[in-house]
């Protein structure tokens, strides 16, 4: 990505490149919902187990089973659930 980029710049770059942003930074929720910033999709990880291998396992599961529902939406993944909020 962009070294030292602000969150809004990262979100804009992901949107421009039509990429789903995968993050564990709750600030992106603020940018999307309160700031109204456009996005191509955000997957927020809210995991108890933050080990990189566990993150990969969760993202892999979400992408294999729900990738078609992520574009344009805001999703929150935990070990036990996936909530997808459709773009208004």
DSSP file (Angstrom, degrees, kcal/mol; ACC not computed):
  #  RESIDUE AA STRUCTURE BP1 BP2  ACC     N-H-->O    O-->H-N    N-H-->O    O-->H-N    TCO  KAPPA ALPHA  PHI   PSI    X-CA   Y-CA   Z-CA
    1    1 A X              0   0    0      0, 0.0     2,-0.6     0, 0.0     9,-0.0   0.000 360.0 360.0 360.0-155.8    0.0    0.0    0.0
    2    2 A X    >   -     0   0    0      4,-0.1     3,-1.7     1,-0.0     2,-0.1  -0.821 360.0-118.6 -95.6 121.4    1.0    3.6    0.5
    3    3 A X  T 3  S-     0   0    0     -2,-0.6    -1,-0.0     1,-0.3     0, 0.0  -0.380  95.5  -1.7 -59.5 132.0    3.6    4.2    3.2
    4    4 A X  T 3  S+     0   0    0      1,-0.2    -1,-0.3    -2,-0.1     2,-0.1   0.742  93.8 163.7  61.4  26.5    2.2    6.4    6.0
    5    5 A X    <   -     0   0    0     -3,-1.7    -1,-0.2     1,-0.1     2,-0.1  -0.467  38.8-116.0 -76.0 146.7   -1.2    6.8    4.1
    6    6 A X     >  -     0   0    0     -2,-0.1     4,-2.2     1,-0.1     3,-0.3  -0.413  28.0-109.4 -74.6 158.0   -4.2    8.1    6.0
    7    7 A X  H  > S+     0   0    0      1,-0.2     4,-2.6     2,-0.2     5,-0.2   0.884 119.5  53.1 -57.6 -40.4   -7.2    5.8    6.4
    8    8 A X  H  > S+     0   0    0      1,-0.2     4,-2.0     2,-0.2    -1,-0.2   0.851 108.5  50.5 -66.9 -32.0   -9.3    7.8    4.0
    9    9 A X  H  > S+     0   0    0     -3,-0.3     4,-2.4     2,-0.2    -1,-0.2   0.894 110.8  49.0 -69.1 -39.9   -6.5    7.5    1.3
   10   10 A X  H  X S+     0   0    0     -4,-2.2     4,-2.4     2,-0.2    -2,-0.2   0.923 111.7  48.9 -64.5 -44.4   -6.3    3.8    1.8
   11   11 A X  H  X S+     0   0    0     -4,-2.6     4,-2.1     1,-0.2    29,-0.3   0.901 112.1  48.9 -62.3 -41.3  -10.1    3.5    1.5
   12   12 A X  H  X S+     0   0    0     -4,-2.0     4,-2.9     2,-0.2    -2,-0.2   0.900 110.3  50.3 -66.5 -41.3  -10.1    5.6   -1.7
   13   13 A X  H  X S+     0   0    0     -4,-2.4     4,-2.0     2,-0.2    -2,-0.2   0.922 111.1  48.7 -63.2 -43.7   -7.3    3.6   -3.2
   14   14 A X  H  <>S+     0   0    0     -4,-2.4     5,-3.4     2,-0.2    -1,-0.2   0.904 113.6  47.8 -62.2 -40.8   -9.1    0.3   -2.5
   15   15 A X  H ><5S+     0   0    0     -4,-2.1     3,-1.5     3,-0.2    -2,-0.2   0.938 110.9  50.1 -64.2 -47.2  -12.3    1.8   -4.0
   16   16 A X  H 3<5S+     0   0    0     -4,-2.9    -1,-0.2     1,-0.3    -2,-0.2   0.838 115.4  43.2 -62.0 -34.1  -10.5    3.1   -7.1
   17   17 A X  T 3<5S-     0   0    0     -4,-2.0    -1,-0.3    -5,-0.2    -2,-0.2   0.329 112.7-120.5 -93.2   6.8   -8.9   -0.3   -7.7
   18   18 A X  T < 5 +     0   0    0     -3,-1.5     2,-0.3     1,-0.2    -3,-0.2   0.916  62.7 147.5  52.9  49.8  -12.2   -2.1   -6.9
   19   19 A X      < -     0   0    0     -5,-3.4     2,-0.5    -6,-0.1    21,-0.4  -0.864  51.9-122.2-113.9 148.3  -10.7   -4.0   -4.0
   20   20 A X        -     0   0    0     -2,-0.3     2,-0.5    20,-0.1    22,-0.2  -0.787  29.4-133.3 -86.3 127.3  -12.2   -5.2   -0.8
   21   21 A X  E     -a   42   0A   0     20,-2.8    22,-3.4    -2,-0.5     2,-0.5  -0.714  17.2-162.2 -85.3 124.7  -10.4   -3.7    2.1
   22   22 A X  E     +a   43   0A   0     -2,-0.5     2,-0.3    20,-0.2    22,-0.2  -0.943  28.5 144.2-109.3 124.4   -9.6   -6.3    4.9
   23   23 A X  E     -a   44   0A   0     20,-2.5    22,-3.3    -2,-0.5    -2,-0.0  -0.945  53.0-146.9-151.5 164.5   -8.7   -4.7    8.2
   24   24 A X  S    S+     0   0    0     -2,-0.3     2,-0.7    20,-0.2    20,-0.1   0.120  70.8 110.9-118.3  16.2   -8.9   -4.9   12.0
   25   25 A X    >   -     0   0    0      1,-0.1     3,-1.6    21,-0.0     4,-0.3  -0.825  54.9-159.8 -95.8 110.9   -9.1   -1.1   12.3
   26   26 A X  T >> S+     0   0    0     -2,-0.7     3,-1.2     1,-0.3     4,-1.2   0.668  80.8  82.9 -64.7 -16.2  -12.5    0.0   13.5
   27   27 A X  H 3> S+     0   0    0      1,-0.3     4,-2.1     2,-0.2    -1,-0.3   0.797  80.6  64.5 -59.2 -27.6  -11.8    3.5   12.1
   28   28 A X  H <> S+     0   0    0     -3,-1.6     4,-2.1     1,-0.2    -1,-0.3   0.835  97.1  55.6 -67.2 -30.7  -12.8    2.3    8.7
   29   29 A X  H <>>S+     0   0    0     -3,-1.2     4,-2.9    -4,-0.3     5,-0.5   0.900 107.0  50.1 -63.6 -41.1  -16.4    1.8   10.0
   30   30 A X  I  X>S+     0   0    0     -4,-1.2     5,-2.2     1,-0.2     4,-1.6   0.921 110.5  49.5 -62.2 -44.6  -16.4    5.4   11.1
   31   31 A X  I  <5S+     0   0    0     -4,-2.1     6,-2.4     3,-0.2    -2,-0.2   0.890 116.7  41.7 -62.4 -40.0  -15.3    6.6    7.7
   32   32 A X  I  <5S+     0   0    0     -4,-2.1     4,-0.3     4,-0.2    -2,-0.2   0.941 127.0  27.5 -75.0 -48.6  -17.9    4.5    5.9
   33   33 A X  I  <5S+     0   0    0     -4,-2.9    -3,-0.2    -5,-0.2    -2,-0.2   0.911 134.3  25.6 -87.8 -44.5  -20.9    5.1    8.2
   34   34 A X  I  <<S+     0   0    0     -4,-1.6    -3,-0.2    -5,-0.5    -4,-0.1   0.858 130.1  40.8 -86.7 -37.5  -20.3    8.5    9.8
   35   35 A X  S   <S-     0   0    0     -5,-2.2    -3,-0.2    -6,-0.2    -4,-0.2   0.673  95.1-139.6 -84.6 -17.6  -18.1   10.0    7.1
   36   36 A X        +     0   0    0     -6,-0.3    -4,-0.2    -4,-0.3     2,-0.1   0.733  37.9 169.2  67.5  22.6  -20.1    8.6    4.2
   37   37 A X        -     0   0    0     -6,-2.4    -1,-0.2     1,-0.1     2,-0.1  -0.441  35.4-115.5 -72.3 140.8  -17.0    7.7    2.2
   38   38 A X        +     0   0    0     -2,-0.1     2,-0.3     2,-0.0   -23,-0.2  -0.383  40.8 171.2 -71.0 150.7  -17.5    5.5   -0.8
   39   39 A X        -     0   0    0     33,-0.1     3,-0.1   -24,-0.1   -27,-0.1  -0.976  42.1-134.2-154.8 163.0  -15.9    2.1   -0.8
   40   40 A X  S    S-     0   0    0    -21,-0.4    32,-4.7     1,-0.4    33,-0.4   0.570  85.1 -46.8 -94.7 -13.2  -15.8   -1.1   -2.9
   41   41 A X        -     0   0    0     31,-0.3   -20,-2.8    30,-0.3     2,-0.4  -0.516  50.8-145.7 149.8 143.1  -16.2   -3.2    0.2
   42   42 A X  E     -ab  21  74A   0     31,-2.3    33,-3.2    28,-0.3     2,-0.6  -0.999   3.1-165.3-133.1 132.2  -14.8   -3.5    3.7
   43   43 A X  E     -ab  22  75A   0    -22,-3.4   -20,-2.5    -2,-0.4     2,-0.6  -0.956  13.2-163.2-115.8 109.7  -14.2   -6.7    5.8
   44   44 A X  E     -ab  23  76A   0     31,-3.4    33,-2.7    -2,-0.6     2,-0.6  -0.831   7.9-147.5 -95.9 123.3  -13.5   -5.8    9.4
   45   45 A X  E     + b   0  77A   0    -22,-3.3     2,-0.4    -2,-0.6    33,-0.2  -0.815  18.6 177.5 -93.4 122.3  -12.0   -8.6   11.5
   46   46 A X        +     0   0    0     31,-3.0    33,-0.4    -2,-0.6     2,-0.3  -0.720  24.6 163.9-122.0  77.3  -13.0   -8.6   15.1
   47   47 A X        -     0   0    0     -2,-0.4     3,-0.1    31,-0.2    31,-0.1  -0.728  43.1-154.5-105.8 144.5  -11.1  -11.7   16.3
   48   48 A X  S    S+     0   0    0     -2,-0.3     2,-0.8     1,-0.2    -1,-0.1   0.869  95.5  55.7 -75.2 -40.1  -10.2  -12.9   19.8
   49   49 A X        +     0   0    0      1,-0.1    -1,-0.2     2,-0.1    -2,-0.0  -0.848  67.0 180.0 -97.2 106.4   -7.3  -14.8   18.4
   50   50 A X        +     0   0    0     -2,-0.8    -1,-0.1    -3,-0.1     5,-0.0   0.290  31.6 133.1 -93.9   9.0   -5.1  -12.3   16.5
   51   51 A X    >>  -     0   0    0      1,-0.1     4,-2.3     2,-0.1     3,-0.7  -0.358  64.8-123.6 -59.5 139.1   -2.4  -14.7   15.3
   52   52 A X  H 3> S+     0   0    0      1,-0.2     4,-2.5     2,-0.2     5,-0.2   0.873 110.9  54.4 -52.8 -41.1   -1.7  -14.2   11.6
   53   53 A X  H 3> S+     0   0    0      1,-0.2     4,-1.8     2,-0.2    -1,-0.2   0.863 109.0  48.6 -63.8 -34.4   -2.4  -17.8   10.8
   54   54 A X  H <> S+     0   0    0     -3,-0.7     4,-2.4     2,-0.2    -1,-0.2   0.903 109.2  52.2 -71.5 -41.3   -5.9  -17.5   12.4
   55   55 A X  H  X S+     0   0    0     -4,-2.3     4,-2.8     1,-0.2     5,-0.2   0.934 109.8  49.5 -57.6 -45.9   -6.6  -14.3   10.5
   56   56 A X  H  X S+     0   0    0     -4,-2.5     4,-2.8     1,-0.2    -1,-0.2   0.909 109.2  52.5 -60.5 -42.3   -5.7  -16.0    7.3
   57   57 A X  H  X S+     0   0    0     -4,-1.8     4,-2.1     2,-0.2    -1,-0.2   0.916 112.4  44.5 -60.7 -44.6   -8.0  -18.9    8.2
   58   58 A X  H  X S+     0   0    0     -4,-2.4     4,-2.6     2,-0.2    -2,-0.2   0.933 114.9  47.4 -67.3 -46.4  -11.0  -16.6    8.9
   59   59 A X  H  X S+     0   0    0     -4,-2.8     4,-2.8     1,-0.2     5,-0.2   0.910 111.2  52.4 -62.2 -41.4  -10.4  -14.5    5.7
   60   60 A X  H  X S+     0   0    0     -4,-2.8     4,-2.4    -5,-0.2    -1,-0.2   0.922 110.6  47.6 -59.5 -45.3  -10.1  -17.7    3.7
   61   61 A X  H  X S+     0   0    0     -4,-2.1     4,-1.9    -5,-0.2     5,-0.2   0.937 113.5  47.4 -61.6 -47.5  -13.4  -19.0    5.0
   62   62 A X  H  X S+     0   0    0     -4,-2.6     4,-2.8     1,-0.2     5,-0.3   0.928 114.0  46.8 -61.5 -45.7  -15.2  -15.7    4.4
   63   63 A X  H  X S+     0   0    0     -4,-2.8     4,-1.0     1,-0.2    -1,-0.2   0.890 113.6  47.8 -66.8 -38.9  -13.8  -15.4    0.9
   64   64 A X  H  < S+     0   0    0     -4,-2.4    -1,-0.2    -5,-0.2    -2,-0.2   0.831 126.2  27.5 -69.3 -31.6  -14.6  -19.0   -0.1
   65   65 A X  H  < S+     0   0    0     -4,-1.9    -2,-0.2    -5,-0.2    -3,-0.2   0.632 135.6  19.5-108.1 -16.9  -18.2  -18.9    1.3
   66   66 A X  H >X S+     0   0    0     -4,-2.8     3,-2.2    -5,-0.2     4,-0.5   0.304  76.1 116.7-140.4  10.6  -19.3  -15.2    1.0
   67   67 A X  H >X S+     0   0    0     -4,-1.0     3,-1.3    -5,-0.3     4,-0.8   0.846  77.0  60.4 -54.6 -36.9  -17.1  -13.4   -1.5
   68   68 A X  H 34 S+     0   0    0      1,-0.3    -1,-0.3    -5,-0.2    -2,-0.1   0.662 105.7  48.8 -67.2 -15.1  -20.1  -12.7   -3.7
   69   69 A X  H <4 S+     0   0    0     -3,-2.2    -1,-0.3     1,-0.1    -2,-0.2   0.479  97.7  70.1-100.4  -4.9  -21.8  -10.8   -0.9
   70   70 A X  H X<  +     0   0    0     -3,-1.3     3,-2.6    -4,-0.5   -28,-0.3   0.853  65.7 103.5 -85.5 -35.5  -18.8   -8.5    0.1
   71   71 A X  T 3< S+     0   0    0     -4,-0.8   -30,-0.3     1,-0.3     3,-0.1  -0.249 100.0   0.7 -56.8 124.7  -18.5   -6.1   -2.9
   72   72 A X  T 3  S+     0   0    0    -32,-4.7   -31,-0.3     1,-0.3    -1,-0.3   0.400 116.2  98.3  81.2  -2.1  -20.0   -2.8   -2.0
   73   73 A X  S <  S-     0   0    0     -3,-2.6   -31,-2.3   -33,-0.4     2,-0.5  -0.699  71.1-123.0-117.1 167.3  -20.9   -3.8    1.5
   74   74 A X  E     -bC  42  85A   0     11,-2.3    11,-3.4    -2,-0.2     2,-0.4  -0.953  33.8-175.0-110.0 121.2  -19.4   -3.5    5.0
   75   75 A X  E     -bC  43  84A   0    -33,-3.2   -31,-3.4    -2,-0.5     2,-0.5  -0.904  16.4-158.2-121.6 146.7  -18.9   -6.9    6.8
   76   76 A X  E     -bC  44  83A   0      7,-2.7     7,-2.6    -2,-0.4     2,-0.4  -0.988  13.3-164.9-123.6 122.2  -17.7   -7.8   10.2
   77   77 A X  E     +bC  45  82A   0    -33,-2.7   -31,-3.0    -2,-0.5     2,-0.2  -0.906  12.6 168.3-111.1 133.4  -16.2  -11.2   10.8
   78   78 A X        -     0   0    0      3,-2.9   -31,-0.2    -2,-0.4    -2,-0.0  -0.701  54.3 -92.6-121.6-179.6  -15.7  -12.9   14.2
   79   79 A X  S    S+     0   0    0    -33,-0.4   -32,-0.1    -2,-0.2     3,-0.1   0.790 126.1  31.9 -63.9 -25.8  -14.8  -16.5   15.0
   80   80 A X  S    S+     0   0    0      1,-0.1     2,-0.3     0, 0.0    -1,-0.2   0.572 121.8  22.8-110.6 -12.4  -18.5  -17.2   15.3
   81   81 A X        -     0   0    0      2,-0.0    -3,-2.9     0, 0.0     2,-0.4  -0.971  47.6-147.4-153.7 164.2  -20.3  -15.0   12.9
   82   82 A X  E     -C   77   0A   0     -2,-0.3     2,-0.5    -5,-0.2    -5,-0.2  -0.969  17.6-169.4-135.3 119.8  -20.3  -12.8    9.8
   83   83 A X  E     -C   76   0A   0     -7,-2.6    -7,-2.7    -2,-0.4     2,-0.5  -0.938   3.5-166.7-109.6 130.0  -22.5   -9.7    9.6
   84   84 A X  E     -C   75   0A   0     -2,-0.5     2,-0.7    -9,-0.2    -9,-0.2  -0.968   4.3-162.6-120.7 121.7  -22.9   -8.0    6.3
   85   85 A X  E     -C   74   0A   0    -11,-3.4   -11,-2.3    -2,-0.5     3,-0.1  -0.907  21.1-132.8-105.4 117.1  -24.4   -4.5    6.1
   86   86 A X        -     0   0    0     -2,-0.7     2,-0.2   -13,-0.2   -13,-0.1  -0.329  28.2 -98.5 -68.6 147.3  -25.6   -3.6    2.7
   87   87 A X              0   0    0    -15,-0.2    -1,-0.1     1,-0.1   -14,-0.1  -0.466 360.0 360.0 -64.8 131.9  -24.7   -0.3    1.2
   88   88 A X              0   0    0     -2,-0.2    -1,-0.1    -3,-0.1    -2,-0.1   0.473 360.0 360.0 -75.8 360.0  -27.6    2.1    1.6
